[in-house]
Amino acid sequence: MFDIEIIQLVKQYSNYAAETNGTHGTPIEEFQQIILDQHNKYREKTNANKLQINNDLNEKAQKRAHAEANEQPIQLSNDYNENIYVVDTGDPSKITGEQIVKAWYNEHYHYNVKNESSAPHFSQLVWKNSKELGIGHAYNGHRLYVVALYQPPGNIRGQFQANVDVDSHDERKSANR
């Protein structure tokens, strides 16, 4: 009985820290804005329109992040797609929104239009048909989970060429097209 109570308290405390302090003392709304701004910076490089924050998606992303942090993943709806960033860290304050989105974007070095699954985080980040974004995060005491949900969903087979452009400044663009 005592062990179960301790586990419940640990889970409750871990999620409390993520909800109230962002990943590093930053309020969640500010953290979400940083993630949105970084998405839109990279989307501009690939000729994709800016995303808008969707509060309903924020709530769903937050629930998903908590479920992942508690090792109780939930089924992803077909109404949206996701990117998840997971990092082992004793100090989530050292992880920035800029680092998170850059890690997803840097998959563009591996993107190949002939292999649609070659860079799924990158392709979802810049997917032209996605219009809305939701962000959630949770920290379980040793791992930080950041979830981005996109609506309409991206990474749809057969639609990559129309929805994913590699950065126009990337010399690889012509080699992979």
Sequence and secondary structure as in RCSB ss.txt:
>XXXX:A:sequence
MFDIEIIQLVKQYSNYAAETNGTHGTPIEEFQQIILDQHNKYREKTNANKLQINNDLNEKAQKRAHAEANEQPIQ
LSNDYNENIYVVDTGDPSKITGEQIVKAWYNEHYHYNVKNESSAPHFSQLVWKNSKELGIGHAYNGHRLYVVALY
QPPGNIRGQFQANVDVDSHDERKSANR
>XXXX:A:secstr
 HHHHHHHHHHHHHHHHHHHHTTTT  HHHHHHHHHHHHHHHHHHTT    EE HHHHHHHHHHHHHHHTT    
  TT EEEEEEEE S GGG  HHHHHHHHHGGGGG BTTBTTS HHHHHHH TT  EEEEEEEE SSEEEEEEEE
ES    TT HHHH    TT TTHHHH 
